[in-house]
């Protein structure tokens, strides 16, 4: 029989960290080294960042990300054999036994891989023998059946007479078929392990003579010469030894030439006994001496090919061996049986060990039935590793390696490390945000969907304030909103839980995408090349640094070239930019992976809790809230009708203080109303009456909420007229107005019974509201409104004007006297117009540029020299102007 297909040549062992860990012979030591390496990397990075005065908010995520990267790099080689075993096992479940696990590891995983390969070879042999058995048995059974069928047809058609000769021929074919079936049954019983030895003392001479008589009485050919010492007694199972002897004697008699005898000899020693059967036939070639013991391993002399297979199994049952030896004299066949004195039964539970001399023996004892293995379909869906951790929330299909995506994220990190300004947000901040978003968008699975493109365009607009405005609070709000909108676009979020899970998926992507990241850089598998790339880059940088420094110090011209090419960075600046580059690379790569393999953010959005059995369980709380809103609206109406005198008489407050006092509470009540509507709509039943009560109660609640929103906005307007405008008051006005719009959208969704679009409308409208707030330039608008109020009432809070950003400077210069403007704006250098910011082209910002031009018109240098550190107020030269203006 031919052997199994040769597996492909094993690849060369991987280089780098994997090879170093492969030399470790204990998985526990490997895990310890893995933990030590991760901890050391994290600690060293933390110490480096602290020594270079890098912000902990930047050091912490970078240290964690790089520690995870080191873990992935070192652990990839540890789990690669296990992953390969899973792949090969699944292939075996589909019937492919050619796969093997190639590893150079010497630990428990490597030993398991070696055992797995042995098992795979055994299973391949079993499968090969099964196919050969079917083909050979079919052939062996067909021969006597065909002959017997033809003979019986001739007898039935009276072509030949039914005389003893022809009937005897038919009987001979039937007996041949019976012997074949009997051999198959006996061999099957042996292989199934259902035959136990019944050891006893056996008179070997008497047993051999009885077997010779049995062979002769069955009409088998051959003559036998038994040359055994009389009284030779050996331990063994008489019935099983009889099977062995009958088979080997039949085989030898069939091959012995006519007129020659088959010689049977035996003997015993201290460690066991032996028996030899010698015939003078053609013999067995050395290359066929193992094959003839295989099932149907006949050499074409007329046998079934099962007798010697049965004989070898009986020998193994007794712990002995049965093999062909070189014949004495050089001709014929010499078959020798060796059995130890104390038999140690060899197991016979699996047919794969019959013709596999190097395979271990199986146990002969009958065991309990083994449950069938899982089907291939179930094996394919067994979650492992991170698949089991994230479950249905974030499955990972067969994603191809994304080296281009990793390179795009690396470009974004490199741009950030080189170009991003550390002094203040400016044009480079917008540039880095755009590059990072573009790197993630080009890999997005939904990049051609209108929703994704619309969100990407809105996110682009939201990052522009970092270049156009100086107010940090609006810059950061817009940046957060841009990230939220972009993430919802690439994940396709439709519900509120989906929108929230989109934000959570971004940091989780750094963990979920580790296997994909390893495949992209070929950290795992047979083609790992990252360690070689890292070594090449390290040696190249070392060579550039060493020889560049030597030649720069040796040749002034060469040194001037180096000075022009290499930026003049301090150690702290270099470390800080390295941390920044790693951070931007990590967040960009996380966003890119999330876009390439979006998480199932709607895994909770499609679930609706079971409706409450009783209508009053949700209706009564909603009606109670309605009553509270009705009472509040009535109180607001009474205060509005009664005017300031009624408010002062009732509360002791001025009307402006009265309307301002509860603004924050009204905003909170509006937000909670949205929550009440959402909960009630999900717990109400679907019946017609339930829908009517739901629309009525929630419609009333939303209407009253709109009145509350109107009351809050009116109250804030009154308070601003009385006490002035601030950016915080402006922001809460916009926020309260957005909540009112959401409530109005809820009412429309309730009437039309189409609420799927509502979360997206709320998200986009919130982003547009924030974008509109940025478009009005809030600090400049607040300054203008306060100056309008000053012109109307003569009241102006100069101290508050000093706290505004540079965006307010042009308005202050244009509308206040020069000497007042100079004193107001002399504190701006402490905000954002110091020389370091203005001298950094990477921090260029339109708002700061306009403020700088305005300061030059009133001859105020952007230098922090006019601030009185002792009092925290204006300098002495502004004290008089301040007092005069206050009067």
Secondary structure, 3 states (H helix, E strand, C coil): CCCCCCCCCCCCCCCCHHHHHHCCCCHHHHHHHHHHHHHHHHHHHHHHHHHCCCCHHHHHHHHHHHHHHHHHHHHHHHHHHHHHHHHHHHHHHCCCCCCCCCCCCCCHHHHHHHHHHHHHHHHHHHHHHHHHHHHHHHHHHHHHHHHHHHHHHHHHCCCCCCCHHHHHHHHHHHHHHHHHHHHHHHHHHHHCCCCCCCCEEEEHHHHHHHHHHHHHHCCCCCEEEEECCCCCEEEECHHHHHHHHHHHHHHHHHHCCCCCEEEEEEEECCCEEEEEEEECCCCCCHHHCCHHHCCCCCCCCCCCCCHHHHHHHHHHHCCCEEEEECCCCCCCEEEEEEEECCCCCCCCCCHHHCCCCCCCCCCCCCCCCCCCCCCHHHHHCCCCCHHHHHHHHHCCCCCCCCHHHHHHHHHHHHHHHHHCCCCCCCHHHHHHHHHHHHHHHCCCCCCCCHHHHHHHHHHHHHCCHHHHCCCHHHHHHHHHHHHHHHHHHHHCCCCHHHHHHHHHHHHHHHHHCHHHHHHHCCCCCCCCCHHHHHHHHHHHHHHHHHHHHHHHHHCHHHHHHHHHHCCCCCHHHHHHHHHHHHHHHHHHHHHHHHHHCCCCHHHCCCCCCCCCCCCHHHHHHHHHHHHHHHHHHHHHHHHHHHHHHHHHHHHCCCHHHHHHHCHHHHHHHHHHHHHHHHHHHHHCCCCHHHHHHHHHHHHHHHHHHHHHHHHHHHHHHHHHHHHCCCHHHHHHHHHHHHHHHHHHHHHHHHHHCCCCCHHHHHHHHHHHHHHHHHHCCHHHHHHHHHHHHHHHHCCCCHHHHHHCCHHHHHHHHHHCCHHHHHHHHCCHHHHCCCHHHHCCHHHCCHHHHHHHHHHHHCCCCCCCCCECCCCCCECHHHHHHHHHHHC
